[in-house]
Amino acid sequence: MKPNIRLSVNARSVRATFLALLAPLLLVACTGTTEPQPSARLGVVNAGGAELRVVTPGAAALPLAVSGAVDLEVLPGGSRLLIAFADHIELRDASLGGLVTLPTPAGVTPCYVRLRASPARDRVAALSDCGQGAAQQLVVYRSDGSLAFVATLPPPSPTRSDLSRFAVTGGQAVWLARPATGGGSELIRADENGVQVVTNPPLNANVSDLAMRGGSLYAATDSGVREVSLQDGSLSQTVALATVANRLYGSDRLLGAWLSGAGSQALTIWDGTRSGAAFFTSDLRDLSFAPDGNAYALTSSTLTRLDTVTGLNQSGWQSSEVGSGLNDARAVTWLTGP
């Protein structure tokens, strides 16, 4: 009998051990998710453009004094980034070293106000807008920092050229939306072959922002977030995301939408099927979707990590503040590398 008893106890022990080892796998199989790990680093434009920071969650920030920084975008792999200043563009590594100042292209008057990257980050476009009716220019770079093309846009509406917003598609074209003379919005497409005003006559809708989610282009309009046809610039009749927003933030699979100027509003994150209110704020400066499954929401003084995996699957965004000491922060992007 004793040998049988020992075999029975051992069998139960083996079975318990097997189930304990299997439990995490069963959880992954049921939810389709695993717990994401924090990004190693984040690049931030701080102090109204007078400082660049590398933020590593749980560690002291690495600040660098600069002058006139306006935006930044990470390049493929996360080890390098482009930084836009009012009068030039810089290429740096993930520690903010290895500085290369990119030459201003011939015929461009540098008054840079914004950067945008394609979903694959193989193209980054900088918008130069000197205001006062001057022609806007798009300067588009490849991922190695070389110049892809320059596009000079038709003269903007005499008022509010600062409302121009743009996105870089996976096909290496740049789409720009801005108010049209007489009302509504016009969409402009620029690529290596030239510039085209796609919407003629202008759209009746007021388009306040554009962003890519994967291979699809979306517009924030006064009737919700709608998909834009990459063939003729028409807007889908169905609202892709019912949230009324005037700021959009895209990635290869996610889209963030937020309404500025209306008090504390929800940052809504959408994966094409599911959406949820991830973060409430009256002062969203920027949003970066990192490849680890986290989103990083930047306000003037805070940088908040949001778990998009658990948020969209379980409505639990597990928000946590990372970094400290921010003051008039302007832009954020994810980084990797030492």
Buried (B, 14 or more C-beta within 10 A) or exposed (E): EEEEEEEEEEEEEEEEEEEEEEEEEEEEEEEEBEEBEBBBBBBBBBBBBBBBBBBBBEEEBBBBEBEEBBBBBBBEEBBBBBBBBBEBBBBBBBBBEEEEEBEBBEEBEBBBBBBBBBBBBBBBBBBBBBEEEBBBBBBBBBBEBEBBBBBBBEEBBEEEBEBBBBBBBBEBBBBBBBBBEEEBBBBBBBBEEEBBBBBEEBBEBBBBBBBBBBEBBBBBBEEBBBBBEBEEBBBBEEBBBEBBBBBBBBBBEBBBBBBBEEEEBBBBBBBEEEBBBBBEBEEBBBBBBBEBBBBBBBBBBBBBBBBBBBBBBEEEBBBEEBBEEBEBBBBBBBBBEE
